[in-house]
């Protein structure tokens, strides 16, 4: 049996799974496909961190180039 035939057989069996298992199957397949396409999906924590970072930038809460250079100099980098 070829891989394609195995996939088709498994897909036919998915409809007999409980709804929760079907949902998990669909989510897993979508994630695999996204990885195959090179798409990265942010999780909620990552999305929140980016929102906080954006707010910091809008409010000017970041180190200046001089402050970054001074920090690197202090630590020998």
N, C-alpha and C positions, 0 to 999 in steps of 0.2 A: 504494500500500500504506500503510495507516495505521500509526501508531506501535505500536499494540497488536498488529497483525499481525506487524510486524517483531520485536517482543519475543517473541511466541509462536514464531516461526520460529527465533530465536536460542536460546530455551530448549530446543527440540527438538534443537538441534545440540550443546548442552552435554554430553549423555550420550556423545558420540563423542570428547570431549576426553580427554587423559590425566588420570589421577587427580589429579596435582598441579595441573593447570589447573582442574579441577572444584573442588578445594578453594579455590583462589584466587578463582574466580568466586563461590562461595558466600560467602566472607568479604567480598568486595567488596559483594555485594548486601546482606548483613546490615549492613555499615557504612552504606551508603546509606540503608537503611530506618531505622536508628537515628537518623541525622541528620534524616531526615524527621519522625521522632517527637520530636525534641528530646532524645534520649538521648545522653549523653556517656559513652564507655567509657574508663576509665583504662588507660594502658599500665603495664607493670611498673615503670618508673622513677617514674612519678607515684604509683603505689600505695605504693612503698617510701618516697618522700618524705613522704607522708601518715602512714605508720606511724611514721617518725622524728619527725615533728612531734607526733603524739599522745603518743609516749613523752616528748618534751620537756615537754609540758604536764603529764603525770602526775607527772613529777619536779620540776616547778616551775621548769624552765629557760627562763624567758622574762623579758623586761624588764617592770618595773613601770610603771604609768602615769607616775610621777614621772620615771623614767629615760627614757621615750619623750619626755616633754615637754622634759626637759633637752637631749636630743639635737636635737630640733627647734629649740629656742631657740639652741643653739650654731651651727646652720647657717642661722639666719634664716628658718626656715619657720613 
